């Protein structure tokens, strides 16, 4: 998995959280429910993706010559 987009996804997650807080601060009658649902789904997917990327970033590798394990 490509981990170079990790920071981009983190920024997008932060922006989504800000948008969600802003939308939830509105009066209940003025809230856009489909927008909130869409934003929650996207945020949940981003969190899952970021967690997967964290696991991939911190994988253990083994040296082919001596067999020593190290973190990448």
C-alpha positions in Angstrom: 0.0 0.0 0.0 1.3 3.5 -0.8 1.8 5.5 2.4 3.0 8.7 0.8 -0.6 10.2 0.9 -0.8 9.7 4.7 -0.5 13.4 5.4 -3.1 14.3 2.8 -5.6 12.0 4.3 -5.0 13.3 7.8 -5.6 16.9 6.6 -8.8 15.8 4.9 -9.9 14.1 8.1 -9.3 17.3 10.1 -11.2 19.4 7.6 -14.1 17.0 7.7 -14.2 17.1 11.5 -14.2 20.9 11.4 -17.1 20.9 8.8 -19.0 18.5 10.9 -18.7 20.5 14.1 -19.7 23.7 12.2 -22.8 21.9 10.8 -23.8 20.5 14.2 -23.6 23.9 15.8 -26.5 25.0 13.7 -30.0 24.8 14.9 -31.5 21.4 14.5 -34.1 22.6 11.9 -31.3 24.2 9.8 -29.0 21.2 9.7 -28.5 19.4 6.4 -29.0 15.8 7.4 -27.9 14.2 4.1 -24.7 16.3 4.2 -24.0 15.2 7.8 -24.6 11.5 6.9 -22.3 11.8 3.9 -19.6 13.5 5.9 -19.8 11.0 8.7 -19.4 8.1 6.3 -16.5 9.7 4.6 -14.9 10.5 7.9 -15.3 7.0 9.1 -13.7 5.6 5.9 -10.8 8.0 6.2 -10.2 7.0 9.8 -10.1 3.4 8.8 -7.8 4.1 5.9 -5.4 6.1 8.1 -5.3 3.3 10.6 -4.4 0.8 7.8 -1.7 3.2 6.6 -0.3 3.5 10.1 0.0 -0.3 10.3 1.7 -0.4 6.8 4.2 2.3 7.8 5.3 0.5 10.9 5.8 -3.0 9.4 8.6 -5.2 10.5 11.1 -6.2 7.8 13.6 -9.0 7.9 17.2 -8.7 6.6 17.7 -11.3 3.8 21.3 -11.9 4.8 21.3 -12.2 8.6 17.5 -12.5 9.4 17.6 -9.5 11.8 14.1 -7.9 12.1 13.7 -4.1 12.1 11.0 -1.6 11.8 10.6 0.4 8.5 
